[in-house]
Amino acid sequence: MLRVAPPARARKLAKVPFVELADGRLQGVVSSGSDVERVYVSSVTAGSHAVNCSTNNNRPCGGLRGTLLCKHLYALADEAVLQYGVEQVARYLRIDGDGADRGTDLLARTEARHEPAPAAMVFSRFLRHLAYLEVPASTTPVPELHWFPATAGVR
């Protein structure tokens, strides 16, 4: 049986509503600090540490310049550490995590460079997750969620 691991620590979802370690990247959706209707899709590629940050419609983030990382990437990394723990994020990204407490500590240990990455797939997964929040509460199975482990009554 597949087990879903609980978050390492509780997260507040307003700033970074979606974070995942998938497709060889730490990636997620980060809310804009200046426009409530804008979100950014940010990512860090495992191994190469290539970074990308753009709006959901592929407009580049103004704060990502050369070797400077934007605040969205730092927020994403910090929330990933809350979700998965510093050891798991460091191992996934192939960064030495010794002594690191936050995601920003991990990013400081990279020689990150900008490289475009697909935002549409990440944003689409985020929207799909949001859609499940609108599914009415029910005891009948939801076919799309059949792969989630049972939470009660199974031993």
C-alpha positions in Angstrom: 0.0 0.0 0.0 1.3 3.5 -0.9 1.5 5.8 2.1 1.2 9.6 1.8 3.8 11.2 4.0 2.6 14.0 6.2 4.3 17.4 5.9 7.5 17.8 7.9 5.9 21.0 9.4 2.7 22.9 8.9 2.6 25.2 6.0 0.6 28.4 5.3 -0.7 28.0 1.7 -1.3 31.7 0.9 2.2 32.5 -0.3 3.1 29.1 -1.9 -0.1 27.2 -2.5 1.6 24.4 -4.5 5.0 22.8 -4.1 6.3 19.5 -5.4 9.4 17.5 -6.1 8.6 16.1 -9.5 9.9 15.8 -13.1 13.5 16.3 -11.8 12.7 19.7 -10.3 11.6 21.4 -7.2 8.7 23.3 -8.7 5.5 25.1 -7.6 3.2 28.0 -7.7 4.1 31.2 -5.7 1.7 34.1 -5.2 2.7 37.5 -6.4 3.5 40.0 -3.6 2.1 42.9 -5.5 -0.9 41.6 -7.5 -3.5 39.2 -6.0 -4.4 38.0 -9.4 -0.9 37.0 -10.5 1.0 33.8 -9.6 4.4 32.7 -10.6 5.6 29.2 -11.6 9.1 28.7 -10.1 11.5 25.8 -10.4 14.9 24.6 -9.6 16.3 21.6 -11.6 17.9 18.8 -9.7 21.7 18.4 -10.3 22.2 21.4 -12.7 20.4 23.8 -10.4 19.0 25.7 -13.3 16.2 28.0 -12.2 13.2 29.5 -13.8 10.4 31.8 -12.7 7.6 33.1 -14.8 4.0 34.0 -14.6 1.5 31.2 -15.5 1.3 32.7 -19.0 5.1 32.5 -19.4 6.0 36.2 -18.8 9.5 36.2 -17.1 9.8 37.3 -13.5 11.4 40.7 -13.3 13.4 39.7 -10.2 15.3 36.9 -11.9 18.4 38.4 -13.4 21.6 36.7 -14.3 22.8 35.0 -11.1 20.4 36.8 -8.9 17.5 34.7 -7.7 14.0 36.2 -7.2 12.0 36.2 -4.0 9.6 33.6 -5.5 12.4 31.0 -5.7 13.4 31.6 -2.1 9.8 31.3 -1.0 9.4 28.1 -3.0 12.5 26.5 -1.5 11.6 27.5 2.1 8.1 26.0 1.7 9.5 22.8 0.2 11.6 22.4 3.3 8.5 22.8 5.4 6.7 20.3 3.3 9.4 17.6 2.8 12.1 18.4 5.3 15.6 19.9 4.5 17.2 16.4 4.0 14.8 15.3 1.4 14.9 18.5 -0.6 18.7 18.6 -0.5 18.9 15.0 -1.6 16.4 15.5 -4.4 18.2 18.6 -5.7 21.7 17.0 -5.1 22.8 19.8 -2.7 24.9 19.3 0.4 22.3 19.9 3.1 24.6 19.7 6.2 23.8 22.4 8.6 21.1 23.9 6.4 17.8 24.9 8.1 15.9 26.5 5.3 15.4 26.4 1.6 17.3 29.7 1.2 20.3 28.0 2.8 20.2 25.3 0.2 19.8 27.7 -2.7 22.8 29.7 -1.4 24.9 26.5 -2.0 24.2 26.4 -5.7 25.6 28.2 -8.7 22.2 28.7 -10.1 21.7 30.0 -13.6 18.5 30.8 -15.5 17.2 28.2 -17.9 13.7 28.3 -19.3 11.4 25.5 -18.0 7.8 24.6 -18.8 5.4 26.4 -16.6 2.1 25.2 -18.1 2.3 21.6 -16.8 3.0 22.7 -13.3 0.3 25.3 -13.4 -2.1 22.7 -14.8 -1.4 20.3 -12.0 -2.0 23.1 -9.5 -5.4 23.9 -11.0 -6.3 20.2 -11.0 -5.5 20.1 -7.3 -7.7 23.2 -6.7 -10.6 21.5 -8.5 -10.7 18.8 -5.8 -11.4 21.4 -3.2 -14.8 21.9 -4.8 -15.8 18.2 -4.8 -18.7 17.9 -2.4 -18.0 15.8 0.7 -19.2 12.2 0.2 -18.6 8.7 1.3 -18.8 7.3 -2.2 -15.5 6.8 -4.1 -14.3 9.5 -6.5 -12.8 7.6 -9.5 -10.0 10.1 -10.1 -8.8 9.7 -6.5 -8.8 5.9 -6.4 -5.1 5.8 -5.9 -5.2 7.6 -2.6 -4.8 5.2 0.4 -7.8 4.5 2.5 -7.8 6.6 5.7 -9.9 4.3 7.9 -11.1 0.8 8.2 -8.3 -0.9 6.3 -5.8 -2.9 8.3 
